[in-house]
Amino acid sequence: MKNSKIGAIIKNEIEKSIKNKWFVILNLLLLVVTVVGLNFNNFKALLKQNEVSFSNQMLIYVEDIDNIVYDDIVEIFKDSEEVTVEKMESVDELKTQDLNKDTILLEVEESKSDYIDASITTQETISSSYIQKIEEVLNAKKDELVTKDEEISYGKLEKIKEDVNVNRVILSDSINTDETISIVQLFSNYLIFFILLLCLNKIANTISQEKMSKSIEYILTSINTKEYIISKVLSMCLIVILQFVFMLAYLLIAIMISSLFTLNSVNIDGANSIDISGVFSLKTIGYMTITFVFMCLTTFLQGVIQSVMSAKTTNIQEAGNATIFLVTLNLVLYTVVTVLVSPLKSASVISYIISVLPIASMYFIPAMFVIGQANIFQIIISLIILVASIPLTLILIQKPFKNAILDYSAKKDKKIEGIEKIIATREYQERMIDRKESSKKGLILGFAVILLIILQVIGGLIVTTFMTPISQKITFMSQGSIYLILMCVVFALSIYLPYLILRAYLPKENKKEETREEKKKSLIKSIKYIIVSIPIISVIQMICSFAIDKIGIGADVTDALGLFNYSGKLATILLFMQIAILPAIFEELFIRKGVFGILRGKGPIFACIVSALIFATIHMNISQFIFAFLVGILFGIVREKTGKLYPTMILHFVNNGFAVIQILFYDHMTFMQIFTYGIIALNAIGFCILIYMLYKKVMELKDKESIQKLKEELDYRRIKINITENLFVFKDYTFFVAVILSATIFTVVEKML
């Protein structure tokens, strides 16, 4: 299989879909709906605080000759600026079909049998909340009159009105009483239909268009039918996964904004935070995992079937209609599930047989899992059958697909006359290509940052959720050590997985064999830059510490996170690994190899600045941001000058390692004295080498030729950094989402610190 060509097709399809303006519009709408929907009460409280109201003025006219409840009605609505209560001798004149929709007519009089007779007249569209408040006042007044007349206490009256206290005992757990998982199940069903419709329609339209344009025939000359179908269907599935990641990003943005409202709740009355802890239960996570696996595999299988159905169509309209069959099939299966699978009855043999069949398993297995009727054997069998059906289907449809494509003879299109052909200049074409490439880089970088943040947040939540059950099973290790191990794994995976995405887009390096002498010179140069950089890092550290203390924005992150509240040798080793070793490896891979490598073609200065910004942003607090940005620029220079990654890894390790050692061994006076002297000596050596390098550079500038050469090197026109063109890196929608997500989490973390 020609993996490179398949990969190119997949990349092209994904880029085209994400770049599509309708994709961007849809995601902007989803972002707004998610943020506003999950924070509706918070925004409402904020608008109320700023005296912004969208409600009309409500008028309540009260006819209460004996003044039974008028004063109570006024009292209950006194704090509501949108309600006006007015007493009238008679409201009969207002009782017409043209009664204002924001008007309530209340008539109250005494009754010998019922104590109070009341009549409420409104239009049908009146808000029920106002009626409920009025009825509460009427009932309270009636209770007051009853207690007075019957000479019983108010407490006794309340006891009489209470329902019988029934102790509800449920012996069987087959009935799902978990509201959270019910909501997740309902949401996931709608999501599955949306994803299926999106994927099947996209596959149908793509294949139909390429068939009519004959481009598919050209593609099939370089790859075979199976590879073409796999590339098209897999690209659609990956787009679905990308959309899922975007939705997680939007959810996190909404949660962070909710947290901001809560952190500022002293100023915003009514602000509340979203509680997501209920979602991370064993049952809910198990359901979501099973649903996701079956959805991905089944969507791929149906995409393969849809491709051969689309190949037999003759126009775009037929291609769209070809999706109706599979969508209808899914609706039928979902209906069958609702009939056969129920918590009130045991699953029948028919249900178990249908549940292991491909496509049907996507609906049956998760539904049966929720109510406890699915077993591990059934899940494994259905997965095996589903996975096996994919290559079998690919083999069966190859010939029909190719015949449908090649046997089709398109009608000759009428020539369109009078269309003016715009021939761009070579410079314009190159600029457009450069802008397209810049936007693609923004897409890749933005998605990598989004994925990194999502993995770290969700990973941290999962570790926190399952910390107690895991520590109960692993008794030979302290809970703190287990937590540190899990967080190390989360940290490594959350950075390495996004790095793999960046690595797929890194330009290929022309590696040439270095001679022994060249390797020696490269090593000496790297060591020199490492030693020179150490005192520079120390100076940056001192300047940042001084500036942060003066401005008053500093925060002790280690104390806030409780990073050093662990005891024991294993915990010390794990802390050192988490803070010094893992960041030096994985952050440098992601930033200095991934981000810097992708942006290197835009010029070393631009690559250095942007990579430093991303490096600073992922630290998620202002005090570390400033230092990380300046050090990130230094690391970028070292990466550019040496052409190697290991010097920045060593520098990163040295910087973080020094900080950890100073905190861990603060009480060991002898060791700390030796350690401090070593740091001073290392800085002194670095300063000496730096001064020598500067002196040597100045001495080289004695003649005019050297000065002219330096001017040419510093001439901005010769440096590949065109601000106007490079800004297209930031104009991609994915990068825009990454910025919003980073900014919201950054602000929340800073508030918490």
C-alpha positions in Angstrom: 0.0 0.0 0.0 1.3 3.4 -1.0 1.1 5.0 2.5 2.6 8.3 1.4 -0.1 8.8 -1.3 -2.9 7.7 1.0 -1.5 10.1 3.6 -1.4 12.9 1.1 -5.1 12.3 0.1 -6.2 12.2 3.7 -4.3 15.4 4.6 -5.8 17.2 1.6 -9.3 16.1 2.4 -9.0 17.1 6.1 -7.5 20.5 5.2 -10.2 21.2 2.6 -12.9 20.4 5.0 -11.5 22.4 7.9 -10.8 25.3 5.6 -14.3 25.3 4.2 -16.1 28.5 5.2 -19.3 26.6 6.2 -17.2 24.4 8.6 -15.9 27.6 10.2 -19.4 29.2 10.4 -20.8 26.0 11.9 -18.0 25.8 14.5 -18.4 29.5 15.4 -22.1 28.8 16.0 -21.3 25.7 18.1 -18.8 27.7 20.1 -21.2 30.5 20.8 -24.1 28.1 21.6 -21.9 26.0 24.0 -20.5 29.0 25.9 -23.9 30.9 26.1 -25.9 27.7 26.7 -23.8 26.4 29.6 -23.4 29.9 31.1 -26.9 31.3 30.5 -27.6 32.0 34.1 -24.2 33.6 34.6 -24.7 35.9 31.6 -28.2 36.7 32.8 -26.9 37.6 36.3 -24.2 39.8 34.7 -26.8 41.6 32.5 -29.0 42.0 35.5 -26.1 43.5 37.5 -25.5 46.0 34.7 -29.2 46.8 34.5 -29.7 45.2 31.1 -33.1 43.5 30.8 -34.9 41.9 27.9 -38.2 41.5 29.8 -41.3 43.6 29.4 -43.0 45.4 32.3 -45.5 43.1 34.0 -48.7 44.8 35.4 -50.7 43.1 38.1 -54.1 44.7 38.8 -55.6 43.6 42.1 -59.3 43.8 43.0 -59.2 43.3 46.8 -61.9 45.3 48.6 -61.2 43.8 52.0 -57.4 44.1 51.5 -56.9 40.3 52.1 -53.8 39.7 50.1 -52.9 43.0 48.4 -50.2 44.0 50.8 -48.7 40.4 50.6 -48.7 40.6 46.8 -46.9 44.0 46.9 -44.3 42.5 49.3 -43.5 39.4 47.2 -42.9 41.5 44.1 -41.2 44.5 45.7 -37.7 43.4 44.6 -38.7 42.8 41.0 -38.1 45.9 38.9 -40.1 44.4 36.0 -43.4 43.9 38.0 -45.8 46.7 39.0 -48.7 45.9 41.4 -51.7 48.3 41.4 -55.0 48.1 43.4 -58.3 48.7 41.6 -61.9 48.9 42.7 -62.9 46.6 39.8 -61.1 44.8 37.0 -64.2 43.8 35.0 -63.6 46.5 32.4 -60.1 45.1 31.6 -61.5 41.6 30.9 -61.5 41.6 27.1 -59.9 39.5 24.3 -57.4 42.3 23.8 -56.0 42.1 27.3 -52.3 42.8 27.2 -50.1 39.7 27.3 -48.1 41.3 30.1 -51.1 42.0 32.4 -52.6 39.9 35.2 -56.0 40.6 36.7 -56.4 39.3 40.3 -59.8 39.3 42.0 -59.9 38.3 45.7 -62.8 38.1 48.2 -63.6 36.3 51.4 -65.6 33.0 51.3 -67.4 31.3 54.1 -66.7 27.8 52.9 -63.2 28.1 51.3 -62.0 31.1 53.3 -60.8 32.8 50.1 -62.2 33.0 46.6 -59.8 34.2 43.9 -59.8 34.6 40.1 -56.8 35.2 37.9 -57.3 36.4 34.3 -54.4 36.5 31.8 -53.6 35.8 28.2 -52.5 32.2 27.4 -48.9 33.2 26.8 -48.3 34.6 30.3 -45.3 33.3 32.2 -46.3 30.7 34.8 -43.7 31.9 37.3 -45.8 35.0 38.2 -48.9 32.9 38.6 -47.1 30.5 40.9 -45.9 33.3 43.2 -49.5 34.7 43.4 -50.9 31.2 44.2 -48.2 30.9 47.0 -49.4 34.1 48.6 -53.1 33.0 48.3 -52.4 29.6 49.9 -50.3 31.1 52.7 -53.1 33.5 53.5 -55.7 30.7 53.4 -53.5 28.7 55.8 -53.3 31.7 58.1 -57.1 32.0 58.2 -57.6 28.3 58.8 -55.2 28.2 61.8 -56.9 31.3 63.2 -60.4 29.9 62.8 -59.8 26.3 63.8 -57.5 27.3 66.6 -54.7 25.0 65.6 -51.0 25.8 65.4 -49.4 26.6 62.1 -46.9 23.8 62.6 -49.7 21.3 63.1 -51.3 22.5 59.9 -48.1 22.0 58.0 -47.8 18.5 59.5 -51.4 17.7 58.3 -50.5 18.9 54.8 -47.3 16.8 54.5 -47.2 13.7 52.4 -46.6 10.3 54.0 -42.8 9.7 54.5 -42.2 6.6 52.4 -38.8 4.9 52.6 -38.1 4.0 48.9 -36.0 0.8 48.6 -34.9 -0.5 45.1 -33.4 -3.9 45.2 -32.6 -4.3 41.5 -30.1 -2.1 39.8 -31.5 -2.9 36.3 -33.4 0.3 36.4 -31.1 3.2 35.5 -31.6 6.0 38.1 -28.5 7.9 37.0 -29.7 11.1 35.5 -26.2 12.1 34.2 -25.7 9.0 32.1 -29.3 9.3 30.7 -28.4 12.8 29.5 -25.1 11.6 28.1 -26.9 8.7 26.3 -29.6 11.0 24.8 -26.9 13.5 23.6 -24.7 10.7 22.2 -27.6 9.3 20.1 -28.3 12.7 18.5 -24.5 13.2 18.0 -24.3 9.8 16.2 -27.0 10.7 13.8 -25.4 14.1 13.1 -22.0 12.5 12.5 -23.4 9.8 10.2 -25.4 12.3 8.2 -22.3 14.6 7.9 -19.9 11.8 6.9 -22.2 9.9 4.5 -23.2 13.1 2.7 -19.6 14.3 2.4 -18.4 10.9 1.0 -21.3 10.8 -1.5 -20.7 14.4 -2.7 -16.9 14.0 -2.9 -17.0 10.8 -5.0 -19.7 12.1 -7.2 -17.8 15.3 -8.0 -14.6 13.5 -8.7 -16.4 11.0 -10.9 -18.0 13.7 -13.0 -14.7 15.7 -13.2 -12.8 12.5 -14.2 -10.2 13.3 -11.5 -11.0 10.0 -9.8 -9.9 8.1 -12.9 -6.5 9.9 -12.7 -6.2 9.1 -9.0 -6.9 5.4 -9.6 -3.9 5.2 -12.0 -1.5 5.8 -9.0 -3.3 3.9 -6.2 -5.7 1.0 -6.3 -9.4 1.1 -5.6 -9.1 -0.2 -2.0 -6.5 2.4 -1.1 -8.7 5.2 -2.6 -11.8 4.2 -0.7 -9.8 3.8 2.6 -8.2 7.3 2.1 -11.6 8.9 1.4 -13.5 7.2 4.2 -10.7 7.5 6.8 -10.4 11.2 6.1 -14.1 11.6 6.8 -13.7 9.7 10.1 -10.7 11.8 11.1 -12.7 14.9 10.4 -15.4 13.6 12.8 -12.7 13.1 15.5 -11.4 16.6 14.8 -14.9 17.9 15.3 -15.2 15.9 18.5 -11.9 17.6 19.7 -13.3 21.0 18.8 -16.4 20.3 20.8 -14.3 19.3 23.8 -12.4 22.6 23.4 -15.7 24.5 23.3 -16.9 22.7 26.4 -13.7 23.5 28.3 -13.9 27.2 27.2 -17.5 27.3 28.6 -16.4 25.6 31.8 -13.4 28.0 32.2 -15.7 31.0 31.6 -18.1 29.6 34.2 -15.2 29.3 36.6 -14.4 33.0 36.0 -17.9 33.9 36.9 -17.6 31.9 40.1 -14.2 33.4 41.0 -15.8 36.8 40.6 -19.0 35.8 42.4 -18.4 38.4 45.0 -19.2 41.0 42.4 -21.8 39.1 40.3 -24.8 37.9 42.2 -26.2 34.6 40.9 -23.0 33.4 39.2 -22.5 29.6 39.5 -20.0 27.1 38.3 -20.5 24.1 36.1 -20.1 20.8 38.0 -18.6 18.2 35.7 -17.4 15.8 38.4 -20.6 13.8 38.0 -19.7 13.0 34.4 -16.5 11.2 35.4 -18.0 8.1 36.9 -16.9 4.5 36.0 -20.3 3.8 34.3 -20.4 7.0 32.4 -16.8 6.8 31.1 -17.4 3.1 30.2 -20.5 4.1 28.2 -18.7 6.9 26.4 -15.7 4.7 25.6 -17.9 1.9 24.2 -20.0 4.3 22.2 -17.0 6.1 20.8 -15.3 2.8 19.7 -18.4 1.4 18.0 -19.3 4.7 16.5 -15.8 5.1 14.8 -15.7 1.5 13.5 -19.4 1.6 12.3 -19.0 5.0 10.7 -16.0 3.7 8.7 -17.9 0.6 7.6 -20.9 2.6 6.5 -18.6 5.1 4.8 -17.2 2.2 2.7 -20.7 1.0 1.8 -21.7 4.6 1.0 -18.7 5.0 -1.4 -19.8 2.2 -3.7 -23.4 3.4 -3.6 -22.2 6.9 -4.6 -20.0 5.5 -7.4 -23.2 4.2 -9.1 -24.8 7.6 -9.2 -24.8 10.0 -12.2 -25.0 13.4 -10.6 -24.8 15.3 -7.3 -28.5 15.1 -6.6 -28.4 11.3 -6.9 -25.4 11.2 -4.6 -27.3 13.1 -2.0 -30.3 10.8 -2.3 -27.9 7.8 -2.0 -27.3 8.7 1.7 -31.0 8.3 2.5 -30.8 4.5 2.5 -28.2 4.2 5.2 -29.6 7.0 7.3 -33.0 5.3 7.2 -31.4 2.0 8.2 -29.9 3.7 11.2 -33.2 5.2 12.2 -34.9 1.8 12.0 -32.2 0.2 14.1 -32.5 2.9 16.7 -36.3 2.4 16.8 -35.8 -1.4 17.2 -33.4 -0.8 20.1 -36.0 1.4 21.9 -38.5 -1.5 21.6 -36.3 -4.5 22.4 -34.0 -3.0 25.0 -35.6 -1.8 28.2 -34.6 -1.7 31.9 -38.1 -3.1 32.8 -37.6 -6.4 31.1 -34.7 -8.9 30.5 -33.1 -8.8 27.1 -34.3 -11.5 24.7 -32.3 -14.0 22.7 -33.2 -11.9 19.6 -31.7 -8.8 21.2 -28.4 -10.6 21.9 -28.2 -12.0 18.3 -28.9 -8.6 16.7 -26.6 -6.8 19.0 -23.5 -8.6 17.6 -24.3 -7.8 14.0 -22.3 -4.9 12.3 -24.0 -1.5 12.3 -26.7 -2.8 14.7 -24.1 -3.2 17.4 -23.5 0.6 17.5 -26.9 1.0 19.0 -27.5 -2.2 20.9 -24.3 -2.6 22.8 -24.2 0.9 24.5 -27.9 0.8 25.2 -27.6 -2.7 26.9 -24.5 -1.6 28.7 -26.3 1.3 30.4 -29.0 -0.9 31.9 -26.5 -3.7 32.9 -27.7 -6.2 30.3 -24.5 -6.3 28.2 -21.7 -8.8 29.1 -18.0 -8.7 28.3 -18.3 -11.8 26.0 -21.0 -10.1 24.0 -19.0 -6.9 23.6 -15.9 -8.8 22.5 -17.8 -10.9 19.9 -19.5 -7.8 18.5 -16.2 -6.0 18.2 -14.5 -9.0 16.4 -17.4 -9.3 13.9 -17.4 -5.5 13.3 -13.7 -5.3 12.8 -13.7 -8.4 10.5 -16.5 -7.0 8.4 -14.5 -3.9 7.4 -11.7 -5.7 5.3 -14.3 -8.2 4.0 -16.5 -5.3 2.8 -13.5 -3.6 1.2 -12.7 -6.8 -0.8 -16.3 -7.2 -2.0 -16.9 -3.7 -3.2 -13.6 -3.1 -5.1 -14.8 -4.5 -8.4 -18.3 -2.9 -8.3 -16.8 0.4 -7.4 -14.2 0.4 -10.2 -16.8 -0.7 -12.7 -19.2 2.0 -11.7 -16.5 4.6 -12.1 -15.0 3.5 -15.3 -18.2 2.5 -17.1 -19.7 5.9 -16.6 -19.6 8.2 -19.6 -20.4 11.7 -18.7 -22.5 13.9 -20.9 -20.6 16.6 -22.8 -21.0 19.8 -21.0 -21.9 22.9 -23.0 -19.0 25.2 -23.5 -19.3 28.3 -21.4 -18.4 31.2 -23.5 -17.4 34.7 -22.3 -15.7 33.7 -19.0 -12.7 35.9 -18.5 -9.6 33.9 -17.5 -7.7 35.7 -14.8 -3.9 35.0 -15.1 -2.1 36.1 -12.0 1.5 37.2 -12.1 4.1 34.9 -10.7 4.6 37.1 -7.7 0.9 37.0 -6.9 0.7 33.2 -7.3 3.7 32.7 -5.0 2.2 35.1 -2.4 -1.1 33.1 -2.5 0.8 29.8 -2.1 2.7 31.3 0.7 -0.4 32.5 2.5 -2.1 29.1 2.0 1.0 27.4 3.5 1.0 29.9 6.4 -2.7 29.2 7.1 -2.0 25.5 7.0 0.7 26.0 9.6 -1.7 27.9 11.8 -4.2 25.0 11.5 -1.7 22.4 12.5 -0.2 24.5 15.4 -3.7 25.5 16.6 -5.0 21.9 16.7 -1.8 20.6 18.4 -2.2 23.2 21.2 -5.9 22.4 21.6 -5.2 18.7 21.8 -2.4 19.3 24.3 -4.6 21.4 26.6 -7.6 19.0 26.4 -5.4 15.9 27.1 -3.9 17.6 30.2 -7.2 18.8 31.6 -9.1 15.6 31.0 -6.1 13.5 32.0 -5.9 15.4 35.3 -9.6 15.0 35.9 -9.5 11.3 35.2 -6.5 10.8 37.6 -8.3 12.8 40.3 -11.5 10.8 39.8 -9.9 7.3 39.9 -7.2 8.1 42.4 -9.1 6.6 45.4 -10.0 3.2 43.8 -6.6 2.8 42.3 -4.8 3.6 45.6 -7.0 1.1 47.4 -5.9 -1.7 45.1 -2.2 -0.7 45.1 -1.3 -1.0 48.7 2.5 -1.3 48.4 2.9 2.3 47.4 1.8 5.6 48.9 -1.1 7.5 47.5 1.1 10.5 46.7 3.6 8.3 44.7 0.7 6.7 42.7 -0.7 10.2 42.0 2.8 11.5 40.8 3.3 8.4 38.5 -0.1 8.9 36.9 0.5 12.6 36.4 3.9 11.9 34.8 2.1 9.6 32.4 -0.6 12.2 31.6 2.1 14.9 31.1 4.1 12.8 28.7 1.2 11.6 26.7 -0.5 15.0 26.6 2.6 16.5 24.9 3.9 13.6 22.9 0.6 12.9 21.1 0.3 16.5 19.8 4.0 16.4 18.9 3.3 13.4 16.6 0.8 15.5 14.7 3.4 18.3 14.3 6.0 15.7 13.2 3.8 14.5 10.4 4.1 18.1 8.9 7.7 18.8 9.6 9.8 19.5 6.5 12.1 16.7 5.6 15.7 17.3 6.6 18.5 16.5 4.2 20.7 14.6 6.5 24.3 14.3 5.4 26.9 12.1 6.8 29.2 14.1 9.1 32.8 13.4 9.3 34.5 12.8 12.6 36.0 16.2 12.6 32.6 17.8 11.8 30.9 15.9 14.6 33.7 17.1 17.0 33.2 20.7 16.0 29.4 20.4 16.3 29.8 19.0 19.8 32.2 21.7 20.9 29.9 24.4 19.5 26.9 22.9 21.3 28.8 22.7 24.6 29.9 26.3 24.2 26.3 27.5 23.7 25.1 25.4 26.7 27.7 26.9 29.0 27.1 30.5 27.7 23.4 30.2 28.1 23.4 29.2 31.8 24.5 32.7 33.1 22.1 34.3 30.6 19.2 32.2 32.2 20.4 33.3 35.6 20.2 36.9 34.6 16.8 36.5 33.1 15.7 34.7 36.3 16.9 37.6 38.5 15.3 40.3 36.3 12.0 38.5 36.1 11.9 37.9 39.9 12.7 41.5 40.6 10.1 42.8 38.1 7.4 40.5 39.2 7.9 41.4 42.9 7.8 45.1 42.1 4.7 44.8 39.9 3.0 42.5 42.4 1.9 39.8 40.0 4.0 36.9 41.3 2.5 33.7 42.7 4.2 30.7 44.2 3.0 28.0 41.9 4.7 25.2 43.8 2.9 26.1 47.0 -0.4 26.7 45.2 -0.3 23.2 43.5 1.2 21.5 46.5 4.0 20.0 44.4 6.3 19.5 47.4 3.9 18.2 49.9 5.1 14.6 49.4 7.5 12.6 51.5 9.7 9.6 50.7 12.5 8.8 48.4 10.2 7.5 45.6 8.1 10.7 45.7 11.3 12.8 45.5 12.5 10.9 42.5 9.1 11.2 40.8 8.9 14.9 41.6 12.3 15.4 40.0 11.2 13.4 37.0 7.9 15.4 36.7 9.5 18.8 37.0 13.0 18.4 35.5 13.3 15.4 33.3 10.0 15.0 31.5 9.6 18.7 30.6 13.2 18.8 29.2 12.4 15.9 26.9 8.8 16.4 25.8 8.4 20.2 25.9 11.5 20.5 23.8 10.3 17.9 21.4 6.9 19.8 21.0 8.2 23.4 21.0 11.8 23.4 19.7 11.4 20.5 17.2 7.7 20.6 16.4 6.6 24.2 16.5 10.0 25.7 15.7 10.6 23.2 12.9 7.2 24.0 11.2 7.7 27.7 11.4 11.4 27.6 10.5 10.5 28.2 6.8 8.9 31.6 7.8 12.2 32.8 9.1 14.2 32.0 12.3 13.2 35.2 14.0 9.4 34.5 13.5 9.8 30.9 14.4 11.8 31.8 17.6 9.2 34.4 18.8 6.1 32.3 18.1 7.5 29.1 19.5 8.5 31.1 22.7 5.0 32.5 22.9 3.4 29.0 22.7 6.1 27.7 25.2 5.1 30.5 27.6 1.4 30.0 27.2 1.4 26.3 28.1 2.8 27.2 31.5 -0.6 28.8 32.2 0.3 31.6 34.7 1.7 35.1 34.3 4.8 34.8 36.5 6.0 31.7 34.6 4.8 33.2 31.3 7.3 36.1 31.4 10.3 33.9 32.3 9.3 31.1 29.9 8.9 33.5 27.0 12.4 35.1 27.5 14.0 31.7 28.0 12.1 30.3 25.1 13.7 33.0 22.8 17.1 32.0 24.2 16.4 28.3 23.5 15.2 29.2 20.0 18.5 31.0 19.3 20.5 28.0 20.6 18.4 25.6 18.5 19.0 27.8 15.4 22.7 28.3 16.0 23.6 24.6 16.9 21.0 22.9 14.6 20.6 20.3 17.3 17.9 19.6 19.8 19.9 18.1 22.7 21.5 21.5 23.8 18.1 23.0 24.6 17.0 19.7 26.3 20.1 20.0 28.5 19.5 23.7 29.3 15.8 23.0 30.1 16.8 20.1 32.4 19.5 22.3 34.1 17.1 25.2 34.7 14.3 23.1 36.1 16.7 20.7 37.9 18.4 23.6 39.8 15.0 24.9 41.0 13.9 21.4 42.2 17.1 20.7 44.0 17.0 24.0 45.8 13.6 23.3 47.1 14.0 19.6 47.9 17.4 19.9 49.7 16.8 23.3 51.3 17.5 22.0 54.8 20.7 20.2 53.9 23.1 23.1 54.6 26.4 21.4 53.5 25.0 20.0 50.3 23.4 23.4 49.5 26.7 25.2 50.1 28.5 22.9 47.7 25.7 23.1 45.2 25.6 27.0 45.4 29.3 27.2 44.8 29.0 24.9 41.8 26.3 27.1 40.3 28.4 30.2 40.9 31.4 28.6 39.2 29.3 27.4 36.3 28.0 30.9 35.8 31.4 32.5 36.1 32.8 30.2 33.4 29.8 31.0 31.2 30.3 34.7 31.6 34.0 34.4 30.7 33.2 32.5 27.5 30.5 35.0 26.6 32.8 37.9 27.1 35.4 36.2 25.0 32.9 35.5 22.2 31.8 39.2 22.2 35.4 40.4 22.2 36.2 38.1 19.3 33.2 39.4 17.4 34.1 43.0 18.0 37.7 42.4 16.8 36.3 40.9 13.6 34.6 44.1 12.8 37.7 46.2 12.4 37.7 46.3 8.6 34.9 47.8 6.5 34.2 44.5 4.8 33.3 42.8 8.0 31.0 45.7 9.0 29.3 45.6 5.6 28.8 41.8 6.0 27.2 42.3 9.5 24.9 45.0 8.1 23.7 42.6 5.4 23.1 39.9 8.0 21.0 42.3 10.1 19.2 43.8 7.1 15.5 43.1 7.7 14.9 42.8 3.9 17.3 39.8 3.9 15.7 38.1 6.9 12.7 35.9 5.9 10.2 37.6 8.1 7.4 39.4 6.3 5.0 40.5 9.0 2.0 40.9 6.6 2.4 37.5 5.1 3.4 35.7 8.3 0.3 36.9 10.1 -1.7 34.4 8.0 -0.4 31.8 10.4 -2.7 33.4 13.1 -5.7 33.8 10.7 -6.7 30.1 10.7 -9.9 29.3 12.7 -8.2 26.4 14.5 -5.5 28.8 15.8 -8.3 31.2 16.8 -10.0 28.4 18.9 -6.6 27.5 20.5 -6.0 31.2 21.5 -9.5 31.4 23.1 -9.0 28.1 24.9 -5.5 29.0 26.1 -6.6 32.5 27.2 -9.6 31.3 29.2 -7.7 28.5 31.0 -4.7 30.9 31.5 -7.0 33.5 33.2 -8.8 30.9 35.4 -5.4 29.5 36.6 -4.1 33.0 37.3 -7.2 33.8 39.3 -6.9 30.6 41.3 -3.2 31.3 42.0 
